[in-house]
Amino acid sequence: IGNWIFVAAVLIVPVMILVGAVMLLGGGGEPARVSAAKKVFLWTAIGLALALVSKGVFTAVRSIIGG
């Protein structure tokens, strides 16, 4: 299950980056829309970081257990 969640997260990240880019380009310089696009980028980066950390923890626990 952990590997599936990681793969799903890795597949969602590029989509969210594209969504943020479209929001940024389509914002027309409006501060509210630019801010929303930056939030999408921020939360995408946080989500990717959490996925990578959880994958590392999962691998570490698996190697400690010996499975």
C-alpha positions in Angstrom: 0.0 0.0 0.0 2.9 2.4 0.8 4.4 2.0 -2.6 1.1 2.6 -4.3 0.6 5.8 -2.4 4.1 6.9 -3.2 3.5 6.2 -6.9 0.2 8.1 -6.8 1.9 11.1 -5.2 4.7 11.1 -7.8 2.1 11.0 -10.6 0.0 13.8 -9.0 2.9 16.2 -8.5 3.5 17.1 -12.2 -0.2 17.6 -12.7 -0.4 20.0 -9.8 2.7 21.9 -11.0 0.9 22.3 -14.4 -2.2 23.5 -12.6 -0.2 26.1 -10.7 1.5 27.2 -13.8 -1.8 27.7 -15.6 -3.2 29.6 -12.6 -0.1 31.8 -12.6 -0.1 32.5 -16.3 -3.8 33.0 -16.4 -3.8 35.2 -13.3 -3.0 38.3 -15.4 -1.0 39.8 -12.5 -3.9 39.9 -10.1 -2.4 39.5 -6.6 -5.1 37.1 -5.4 -4.6 34.7 -8.3 -0.8 34.9 -8.1 -1.0 34.1 -4.4 -3.3 31.2 -5.1 -0.9 29.8 -7.7 2.0 30.2 -5.2 0.0 28.3 -2.6 -0.5 25.5 -5.1 3.3 25.3 -5.7 4.0 25.4 -2.0 1.5 22.6 -1.1 2.7 20.5 -4.0 6.3 20.8 -2.7 5.2 20.0 0.8 3.2 17.0 -0.5 6.2 15.7 -2.5 8.5 16.2 0.5 6.1 14.2 2.7 5.9 11.4 0.2 9.7 11.2 -0.1 10.1 11.2 3.7 7.4 8.6 4.2 9.0 6.4 1.5 12.4 6.7 3.3 10.8 5.9 6.7 9.0 2.9 5.2 12.3 1.7 3.7 14.2 2.2 6.9 11.6 0.3 9.0 11.5 -2.4 6.5 15.3 -2.8 6.6 15.3 -2.8 10.4 12.7 -5.5 10.5 14.5 -7.4 7.9 11.7 -7.9 5.4 
